[in-house]
Amino acid sequence: MGSKNRSYNSLKKTELVVLVCIICLLTLPNISCQTQNTGMANVISERKAEEDHRQDSADLLIFIMLLTLTILTIWLFKHRRFRFLHETGLAMIYGLLVGVILRFGVHGQRDLNNVTLSCAMTSSPATILVNVSGQFYEYTLKGEVRDTDGQDVPDAEMLKKVTFDPEIFFNILLPPIIFHAGYSLKRRHFFRNLGSILSYAFVGTAISCIVIGLLLYGCVAFMKAVGQIQGDFFFTDCLFFGAIISATDPVTVLAIFNELKVDVDLYALLFGESVLNDAVAIVLSSSIIAYQPAGDNNHTFDGSAMLKSIGVFLVVFSGSFALGVITGVMTSLVTKFTKLHEFPLLETGLFFLMSWSTFLLAEACGFTGVVAVLFCGMTQAHYTYNNLSDESKDRTKQLFELLNFLAENFIFSYMGLTLFSFQYHVFNPLFILGAFLAVFLGRAANIYPLSFLLNLGRKNKISSNFQHVMMFSGLRGAMAFALAIRDTTTYARRMTFSSTLLIVFFTVWVCGGGTTQLLSFMNIRVGVDSDQDNPITGVDGIERRGVRHEGAWPFRMWHSFDHKYLKPFLTHSGPPLTTTLPTCCGPLARCLTTSQAYQSGGGLHDEDSELIGNEGMGSPMYTDTAISAVTRSSSSNHLYGPKVPSG
C-alpha cells in the first residue's frame, strides 16, 4: 500500500513538471512576440522621428532660400535704382509664390500607420494622455484635420508643418526688430519733436482704435441684417481689430526717406510715431482683451469693466516701461564698473543677452515685452553705449541691424506664405471693404485733427504736405500681423486675421510703392543733410544748428537733470559727480566717479552734445556743436567723442 502511494506521488510530480513545461512552451511565443512588437514599434518611432527631422529641415530651407532670393533681388533693385518695390514687398511676393506651390502643387502622403479613434469632447485639449497596454503616451494638439462636416482637410499635415507657432514671432522675431528701433533712434530729431510724437502715438492711436471699432461695428450690424455673417462678432472684437490695425510699420517708406534724405522733421515724426504706437497698440489690445463685465452677457457696456481696462493699460505700460529702463540702467552700471571692455566678445555677449532678456522678463511678469525692449533699446543707446569699447560699439550696431533685417524679411515672407498655407481663412467681402474704409478714416482722424491742435503750439508748423504724406504712409506690417495671428480660435478672430493680411498687402505694395511719386507731387524737399539743417550763427561766430523749433518742453525739463546727474552716474561721460553733487555727498561722488570721467573732462558724445543748452547765448535754445574743420582742430578735441549708434 505504501509503495502504491509513493508511485502515485511520483506520477503527480511528473505530471506537474510536464504541465509546467507545456505552459512555458505555450507562453514563449507570446513573450517573443511581445518583444518583437516592442522592437518593431521602436524602429517605426525612430524612422518617424527621422522623417520629421528631414521635413522640418526642408521647411526651414524653404524660408532660407526665400530670404536668399530676396537679398539677391534687392541688390539688383538697388543697383538699378528701382524704388517702386521695397524688399519687404518683394519678400511677400516670393512668399505668395511658394504658398501657391505648396497649396496646389505639392500634396503630402497620408500616414497609413495612424490609428483614428473617436472620443466625444466639449473642448480641444492642448495635450492628451493615451493608455496603450499600461503604457502612457502624451500627444499634443497640432490642429484641425477635419472640417465641421467630417471631411478630411486636404494636405492638412503638410501645410501645418510650414505654419509656425505664433509665439515664435513674439519671443524670437519681434524682440530684435523693436530693440533695433529704439537703439538706432535719432534722438536729436526725436526729442525736439517729442511732444508731437507722443500725441500721435498715444492720443492718435486711441482715436484710430475707437473710430475703426465704431465703423466696423456698424458694418457688422449691417452684415447681420442682410445675413452675411456666420458667427459671433461683438463690439469688443471690433475694438480689438481697431487696436491691432492701428500699429503702423512704415518700413518701406522710411527706407525710401533715408535713401532720398527727406526732411528730417518729417522722418522723425513718422518714425517716432511708428516706434511708439506699436507699443501702444499691443498694450491697448491687451486691455481690450481684459475687458470682462459682470453679468451673463460679457459683451455689454460696463463702466467698472471699462475703468478696469484703462487701469490695465496704465499698469502694463508703466510696468513694461520701468522694466525696460531698469534693465538698461543695470547694463550701464555693469559695463561702467567692470572691465568688460577689455574683452569685447564678452561685453557684446552680455549686452545682447541683457537686452533680449528684457523682453522675456516683461512677458514672464505679465507685462508687455514690446514696450520693455523698446525703452531698453533707447536706454542702452543713451547710456550703455558710452561705456562700450569701440569694437563692441560697432559690433552691437551691426548685430542688431542684421537681426532686424533678417527677422523683418522673414516675417514678410511668411505673410505671403500664410495667405495660402493658413487653413482657416474667413474672407468676407463686405467686412474687408468696411475694414479698408475704416482704416483710411481712422488714420485721417488721427493725423489731421491732431496736427491742427499741435500747430497751435508749435513754432515749426507741420505743413499740410507733411500731413498728407503721414496720412498716406501709415502702412501696416509686422506688428499688426503678429497680433492678429496670435489668436485665431474664433470666427471673429479668423475674419480679423484674414482682413489684416489683405490690408498689410495693400499698404505695403500700393502705399509703399507710391511714396516716391507722392514726395514729388507734394514738393517735399529731399537731399537734406540731417547734420546741416537750419544753420544759425552764435555770438561767438561759430556756425551752429538750432534744434529748438517747438521747444519740446518735456525734454527741456528732463535734460538738465540727466546731464548733471544721470549721465555721470551711469557712464564715463558728462561732468564728474564731484563737481555736480553737493559737498556733503563728496565720498559718494568720488566712489561713483571713475578715472575715465576725469580724463574725458566732462565731454559728451556728438549727439549728446547737440542737446545741451548753449548757456553763453542766454537762451534755452538747444544746439549741436557742428563746427567747421578749422574751428574743430583749434578747439579741445576731448569734448567730442565717437558717434552714437544713430549718429
Solvent accessible surface area in square Angstrom, and as a share of the most:
residue,aa,sasa,rsa
1,M,178,0.79
2,G,38,0.36
3,S,67,0.43
4,K,141,0.60
5,N,78,0.40
6,R,166,0.61
7,S,69,0.44
8,Y,126,0.48
9,N,79,0.41
10,S,61,0.39
11,L,101,0.50
12,K,102,0.43
13,K,140,0.59
14,T,75,0.43
15,E,89,0.40
16,L,109,0.54
17,V,91,0.52
18,V,75,0.43
19,L,96,0.48
20,V,74,0.43
21,C,65,0.39
22,I,82,0.42
23,I,89,0.45
24,C,65,0.39
25,L,120,0.60
26,L,121,0.60
27,T,54,0.31
28,L,101,0.50
29,P,78,0.49
30,N,89,0.46
31,I,100,0.51
32,S,65,0.42
33,C,63,0.38
34,Q,123,0.55
35,T,92,0.54
36,Q,124,0.55
37,N,86,0.44
38,T,80,0.46
39,G,33,0.31
40,M,106,0.47
41,A,57,0.44
42,N,81,0.42
43,V,59,0.34
44,I,79,0.40
45,S,69,0.44
46,E,120,0.54
47,R,156,0.57
48,K,75,0.32
49,A,62,0.48
50,E,85,0.38
51,E,105,0.47
52,D,45,0.23
53,H,125,0.56
54,R,159,0.58
55,Q,65,0.29
56,D,69,0.36
57,S,54,0.35
58,A,46,0.35
59,D,8,0.04
60,L,94,0.47
61,L,103,0.51
62,I,45,0.23
63,F,2,0.01
64,I,97,0.49
65,M,111,0.49
66,L,7,0.03
67,L,19,0.09
68,T,59,0.34
69,L,84,0.42
70,T,1,0.00
71,I,73,0.37
72,L,110,0.55
73,T,19,0.11
74,I,16,0.08
75,W,156,0.55
76,L,79,0.39
77,F,43,0.18
78,K,125,0.53
79,H,114,0.51
80,R,174,0.63
81,R,176,0.64
82,F,97,0.40
83,R,72,0.26
84,F,109,0.45
85,L,30,0.15
86,H,22,0.10
87,E,29,0.13
88,T,1,0.01
89,G,0,0.00
90,L,11,0.05
91,A,0,0.00
92,M,0,0.00
93,I,59,0.30
94,Y,33,0.13
95,G,0,0.00
96,L,29,0.14
97,L,100,0.50
98,V,30,0.17
99,G,1,0.01
100,V,60,0.34
101,I,101,0.51
102,L,17,0.08
103,R,72,0.26
104,F,133,0.55
105,G,56,0.54
106,V,66,0.38
107,H,125,0.56
108,G,35,0.33
109,Q,180,0.80
110,R,180,0.66
111,D,42,0.22
112,L,168,0.83
113,N,110,0.57
114,N,98,0.50
115,V,125,0.72
116,T,107,0.62
117,L,146,0.72
118,S,117,0.76
119,C,96,0.58
120,A,109,0.84
121,M,110,0.49
122,T,150,0.87
123,S,82,0.53
124,S,85,0.55
125,P,52,0.33
126,A,75,0.58
127,T,65,0.38
128,I,71,0.36
129,L,127,0.63
130,V,45,0.26
131,N,91,0.47
132,V,73,0.42
133,S,117,0.75
134,G,57,0.55
135,Q,112,0.50
136,F,136,0.57
137,Y,94,0.36
138,E,112,0.50
139,Y,117,0.44
140,T,93,0.54
141,L,104,0.52
142,K,123,0.52
143,G,24,0.23
144,E,67,0.30
145,V,92,0.53
146,R,118,0.43
147,D,62,0.32
148,T,139,0.81
149,D,115,0.60
150,G,43,0.41
151,Q,117,0.52
152,D,64,0.33
153,V,31,0.18
154,P,94,0.59
155,D,30,0.16
156,A,6,0.05
157,E,71,0.32
158,M,25,0.11
159,L,1,0.00
160,K,43,0.18
161,K,52,0.22
162,V,3,0.02
163,T,42,0.25
164,F,37,0.15
165,D,79,0.41
166,P,36,0.23
167,E,68,0.31
168,I,60,0.30
169,F,1,0.00
170,F,1,0.00
171,N,47,0.24
172,I,93,0.47
173,L,21,0.11
174,L,2,0.01
175,P,2,0.01
176,P,4,0.02
177,I,19,0.09
178,I,10,0.05
179,F,2,0.01
180,H,36,0.16
181,A,18,0.14
182,G,0,0.00
183,Y,3,0.01
184,S,34,0.22
185,L,3,0.02
186,K,67,0.28
187,R,3,0.01
188,R,9,0.03
189,H,8,0.04
190,F,7,0.03
191,F,25,0.10
192,R,8,0.03
193,N,1,0.01
194,L,22,0.11
195,G,26,0.25
196,S,3,0.02
197,I,0,0.00
198,L,62,0.31
199,S,25,0.16
200,Y,0,0.00
201,A,0,0.00
202,F,61,0.25
203,V,74,0.43
204,G,0,0.00
205,T,2,0.01
206,A,38,0.29
207,I,53,0.27
208,S,3,0.02
209,C,5,0.03
210,I,94,0.48
211,V,37,0.21
212,I,0,0.00
213,G,0,0.00
214,L,100,0.50
215,L,72,0.36
216,L,0,0.00
217,Y,100,0.38
218,G,41,0.40
219,C,25,0.15
220,V,1,0.01
221,A,54,0.42
222,F,112,0.47
223,M,0,0.00
224,K,103,0.44
225,A,87,0.67
226,V,71,0.41
227,G,58,0.56
228,Q,94,0.42
229,I,26,0.13
230,Q,168,0.75
231,G,24,0.23
232,D,97,0.50
233,F,0,0.00
234,F,69,0.29
235,F,65,0.27
236,T,20,0.12
237,D,17,0.09
238,C,0,0.00
239,L,36,0.18
240,F,9,0.04
241,F,0,0.00
242,G,0,0.00
243,A,0,0.00
244,I,0,0.00
245,I,0,0.00
246,S,5,0.03
247,A,0,0.00
248,T,3,0.02
249,D,22,0.11
250,P,2,0.01
251,V,27,0.16
252,T,1,0.01
253,V,0,0.00
254,L,19,0.09
255,A,37,0.29
256,I,7,0.04
257,F,1,0.00
258,N,91,0.46
259,E,85,0.38
260,L,33,0.16
261,K,112,0.48
262,V,5,0.03
263,D,9,0.05
264,V,12,0.07
265,D,9,0.05
266,L,0,0.00
267,Y,42,0.16
268,A,7,0.06
269,L,1,0.01
270,L,2,0.01
271,F,33,0.14
272,G,0,0.00
273,E,1,0.00
274,S,8,0.05
275,V,11,0.07
276,L,4,0.02
277,N,2,0.01
278,D,14,0.07
279,A,0,0.00
280,V,3,0.02
281,A,0,0.00
282,I,6,0.03
283,V,0,0.00
284,L,32,0.16
285,S,3,0.02
286,S,43,0.27
287,S,4,0.03
288,I,22,0.11
289,I,97,0.49
290,A,24,0.19
291,Y,36,0.14
292,Q,123,0.55
293,P,8,0.05
294,A,90,0.69
295,G,58,0.56
296,D,154,0.80
297,N,82,0.42
298,N,86,0.44
299,H,67,0.30
300,T,61,0.35
301,F,155,0.65
302,D,34,0.18
303,G,33,0.31
304,S,78,0.51
305,A,4,0.03
306,M,81,0.36
307,L,118,0.59
308,K,97,0.41
309,S,13,0.08
310,I,84,0.43
311,G,29,0.28
312,V,37,0.21
313,F,34,0.14
314,L,108,0.54
315,V,93,0.53
316,V,18,0.11
317,F,25,0.11
318,S,64,0.41
319,G,15,0.14
320,S,0,0.00
321,F,87,0.36
322,A,43,0.33
323,L,30,0.15
324,G,0,0.00
325,V,44,0.25
326,I,92,0.47
327,T,9,0.05
328,G,0,0.00
329,V,37,0.21
330,M,98,0.44
331,T,1,0.00
332,S,0,0.00
333,L,51,0.25
334,V,56,0.32
335,T,3,0.02
336,K,7,0.03
337,F,92,0.38
338,T,61,0.35
339,K,141,0.60
340,L,35,0.18
341,H,66,0.29
342,E,99,0.44
343,F,116,0.48
344,P,32,0.20
345,L,130,0.64
346,L,107,0.53
347,E,0,0.00
348,T,8,0.05
349,G,30,0.29
350,L,52,0.26
351,F,1,0.00
352,F,51,0.21
353,L,116,0.58
354,M,40,0.18
355,S,1,0.01
356,W,49,0.17
357,S,49,0.32
358,T,0,0.00
359,F,0,0.00
360,L,84,0.42
361,L,80,0.40
362,A,0,0.00
363,E,51,0.23
364,A,89,0.69
365,C,71,0.42
366,G,58,0.56
367,F,56,0.24
368,T,7,0.04
369,G,0,0.00
370,V,0,0.00
371,V,0,0.00
372,A,0,0.00
373,V,1,0.01
374,L,0,0.00
375,F,28,0.11
376,C,0,0.00
377,G,0,0.00
378,M,26,0.11
379,T,11,0.07
380,Q,0,0.00
381,A,1,0.01
382,H,15,0.07
383,Y,17,0.06
384,T,0,0.00
385,Y,3,0.01
386,N,12,0.06
387,N,8,0.04
388,L,9,0.04
389,S,23,0.15
390,D,102,0.53
391,E,85,0.38
392,S,0,0.00
393,K,13,0.05
394,D,71,0.37
395,R,75,0.27
396,T,0,0.00
397,K,62,0.26
398,Q,118,0.53
399,L,54,0.27
400,F,4,0.02
401,E,99,0.44
402,L,97,0.48
403,L,44,0.22
404,N,24,0.12
405,F,57,0.24
406,L,62,0.31
407,A,6,0.05
408,E,16,0.07
409,N,4,0.02
410,F,26,0.11
411,I,0,0.00
412,F,1,0.00
413,S,1,0.01
414,Y,1,0.00
415,M,0,0.00
416,G,0,0.00
417,L,0,0.00
418,T,2,0.01
419,L,35,0.18
420,F,52,0.22
421,S,2,0.01
422,F,17,0.07
423,Q,33,0.15
424,Y,37,0.14
425,H,38,0.17
426,V,30,0.17
427,F,93,0.39
428,N,17,0.09
429,P,107,0.67
430,L,62,0.31
431,F,0,0.00
432,I,27,0.14
433,L,124,0.62
434,G,17,0.16
435,A,0,0.00
436,F,59,0.25
437,L,106,0.53
438,A,1,0.00
439,V,13,0.08
440,F,120,0.50
441,L,72,0.36
442,G,0,0.00
443,R,8,0.03
444,A,22,0.17
445,A,26,0.20
446,N,5,0.02
447,I,0,0.00
448,Y,74,0.28
449,P,65,0.41
450,L,14,0.07
451,S,0,0.00
452,F,131,0.55
453,L,105,0.52
454,L,31,0.16
455,N,27,0.14
456,L,129,0.64
457,G,63,0.61
458,R,11,0.04
459,K,139,0.59
460,N,46,0.23
461,K,112,0.48
462,I,2,0.01
463,S,52,0.33
464,S,66,0.43
465,N,51,0.26
466,F,31,0.13
467,Q,23,0.10
468,H,67,0.30
469,V,0,0.00
470,M,0,0.00
471,M,23,0.10
472,F,67,0.28
473,S,0,0.00
474,G,7,0.06
475,L,1,0.00
476,R,6,0.02
477,G,0,0.00
478,A,3,0.02
479,M,4,0.02
480,A,0,0.00
481,F,0,0.00
482,A,0,0.00
483,L,11,0.05
484,A,3,0.02
485,I,8,0.04
486,R,94,0.34
487,D,51,0.26
488,T,24,0.14
489,T,104,0.61
490,T,70,0.41
491,Y,52,0.20
492,A,3,0.02
493,R,34,0.12
494,R,61,0.22
495,M,0,0.00
496,T,2,0.01
497,F,1,0.00
498,S,0,0.00
499,S,0,0.00
500,T,0,0.00
501,L,1,0.00
502,L,46,0.23
503,I,2,0.01
504,V,0,0.00
505,F,11,0.04
506,F,91,0.38
507,T,11,0.07
508,V,4,0.02
509,W,69,0.24
510,V,76,0.44
511,C,19,0.11
512,G,0,0.00
513,G,2,0.02
514,G,18,0.17
515,T,0,0.00
516,T,38,0.22
517,Q,106,0.47
518,L,27,0.13
519,L,4,0.02
520,S,84,0.54
521,F,155,0.64
522,M,29,0.13
523,N,129,0.66
524,I,13,0.07
525,R,122,0.45
526,V,77,0.44
527,G,57,0.54
528,V,18,0.10
529,D,71,0.37
530,S,27,0.17
531,D,48,0.25
532,Q,100,0.45
533,D,7,0.04
534,N,56,0.29
535,P,79,0.50
536,I,57,0.29
537,T,97,0.56
538,G,8,0.08
539,V,125,0.72
540,D,80,0.41
541,G,55,0.53
542,I,38,0.19
543,E,96,0.43
544,R,27,0.10
545,R,11,0.04
546,G,9,0.09
547,V,5,0.03
548,R,77,0.28
549,H,38,0.17
550,E,31,0.14
551,G,8,0.07
552,A,4,0.03
553,W,160,0.56
554,P,36,0.23
555,F,8,0.03
556,R,82,0.30
557,M,140,0.62
558,W,84,0.29
559,H,15,0.07
560,S,56,0.36
561,F,108,0.45
562,D,4,0.02
563,H,40,0.18
564,K,90,0.38
565,Y,69,0.26
566,L,52,0.26
567,K,3,0.01
568,P,5,0.03
569,F,65,0.27
570,L,5,0.03
571,T,0,0.00
572,H,26,0.12
573,S,9,0.06
574,G,0,0.00
575,P,26,0.17
576,P,17,0.10
577,L,5,0.03
578,T,50,0.29
579,T,98,0.57
580,T,30,0.18
581,L,42,0.21
582,P,79,0.50
583,T,133,0.78
584,C,113,0.68
585,C,40,0.24
586,G,15,0.14
587,P,91,0.57
588,L,100,0.50
589,A,1,0.01
590,R,150,0.55
591,C,97,0.58
592,L,34,0.17
593,T,14,0.08
594,T,23,0.13
595,S,69,0.44
596,Q,68,0.30
597,A,5,0.04
598,Y,111,0.42
599,Q,142,0.63
600,S,31,0.20
601,G,45,0.43
602,G,18,0.18
603,G,8,0.08
604,L,11,0.06
605,H,15,0.07
606,D,31,0.16
607,E,8,0.04
608,D,4,0.02
609,S,13,0.08
610,E,18,0.08
611,L,5,0.03
612,I,50,0.25
613,G,22,0.21
614,N,27,0.14
615,E,156,0.70
616,G,70,0.67
617,M,52,0.23
618,G,71,0.68
619,S,40,0.26
620,P,71,0.45
621,M,43,0.19
622,Y,23,0.09
623,T,4,0.03
624,D,1,0.00
625,T,36,0.21
626,A,24,0.19
627,I,21,0.11
628,S,68,0.44
629,A,85,0.66
630,V,122,0.70
631,T,43,0.25
632,R,89,0.32
633,S,84,0.54
634,S,94,0.60
635,S,36,0.24
636,S,47,0.30
637,N,107,0.55
638,H,98,0.44
639,L,72,0.36
640,Y,39,0.15
641,G,27,0.26
642,P,66,0.42
643,K,118,0.50
644,V,3,0.02
645,P,23,0.14
646,S,14,0.09
647,G,48,0.46
